[in-house]
Amino acid sequence: MSKYAIVIVCVAALTVLSCKNENNNSKAPAAPGFSFGYNKNYEPDQPIPYDHSLHAGTYKIPCMYCHSNADRSRHATVPSLNVCMNCHMTVGSDKPNVQKLQEHFNKNIPIVWNKVHLLPDFVMFNHKPHIRKGVNCQECHGPIETMKKVKQHSDLSMGWCVDCHRRNNAPTNCSTCHN
């Protein structure tokens, strides 16, 4: 077999292998029509309902009380059950949803919350610089203190983020947000 024939066979084999069904290795979307970063009004159910309008609205608990890592790390993170139980060891302990929290806490079983704000892996969003610059949580997350059930308020598209960066004279070079 000539060198050219070997090259042609190798190229053909690589072409066939690269054209295999993409779905074999892809993750299923979180919901029908779901697309990372373009899910304005996405409002997933949670394993235990959590009413932000009560906690952040009525009781005026600051976002940073529960999402305490937001000013120190890339992610705001959902609080551990220890944070919830700071209040709920006594407050509302007769309510069924609080009893579910207590049961998970007592058995040391974490609750797997459904993420509301999802961005693609190539976006390196970091809460820390936004908080340090004084950006209010509501600017991206909307009027969270009025939401009984959290939803994605903004579309979180690249254009939406770039527009905000331009309005606030924040960096707009690609490497600010992308790997």
Stockholm file with secondary structure:
# STOCKHOLM 1.0

chainA/1-179         MSKYAIVIVCVAALTVLSCKNENNNSKAPAAPGFSFGYNKNYEPDQPIPYDHSLHAGTYKIPCMYCHSNADRSRHATVPSLNVCMNCHMTVGSDKPNVQKLQEHFNKNIPIVWNKVHLLPDFVMFNHKPHIRKGVNCQECHGPIETMKKVKQHSDLSMGWCVDCHRRNNAPTNCSTCHN
#=GR chainA/1-179 SS CCHHHHHHHHHHHHHHHHTSCGGGTCCCCSSTTCCTTCCTTCCCCCSSCCCHIIIIIISCCCHHHHSTTTTTSSCCCCCCHHHHHHHHTTTTTTSHHHHHHHHHHHTTCCCCCCCSSCCCTTBCCCHHHHHHTTCCHHHHHCSGGGCSSCCCCSCCCHHHHHHHHHHTTCCCSGGGTBC
#=GC SS_cons         CCHHHHHHHHHHHHHHHHTSCGGGTCCCCSSTTCCTTCCTTCCCCCSSCCCHIIIIIISCCCHHHHSTTTTTSSCCCCCCHHHHHHHHTTTTTTSHHHHHHHHHHHTTCCCCCCCSSCCCTTBCCCHHHHHHTTCCHHHHHCSGGGCSSCCCCSCCCHHHHHHHHHHTTCCCSGGGTBC
//
